[in-house]
Amino acid sequence: MASISGNSDDGRRARPNDVESLVRRLVVEVMVGGDFDALPELVTPEEVEPMRRWIEPFRVSFPDIHMEIVTVVVEGDTVAAYFRCSGTHFGPWRGHEPTGARFENVDELYFFRVTGGRLHDMVSVEDNQSRLFQLGL
């Protein structure tokens, strides 16, 4: 893995292991654990509220969410992370009332840019077709 080129606020460079740790904490603490207070430590200030608005409704829809971290790759100031996501449909999602059905191992791929030692500019690709199919929607 290459070192991260984004400088932190105090001039230090974020190391790949540091960046991988940010991604792991985002998944474990925020996505799965629901600890939104951790967001300011993990993402840039302008990303905190958008990230909360994206994650919080998904956690309401699938409160037992599980995300397996398959691979995290750090290259320059870019992080690519591949996950497998599972959860039970207990709340409304995309206009669909809860089914109580479960989806398993849906592929998700995320790309982040690292700025100031924090994650920024997330782009995601999720296999929602598989998720919808597994939920019977």
Buried (B, 14 or more C-beta within 10 A) or exposed (E): EEBBEBBBEEEEEBBBEBBBBBBBBBBBBBBBEBEBEBBEEBBBEEBBEEBBEEBEBBBEBBEEBBBEBEEBBBEEBBBBBBBBBBBBBBBEBEEBEBBEEBBEBBBBBBBBBBBBBBBBBBEEEBBBEBBBEBBEB
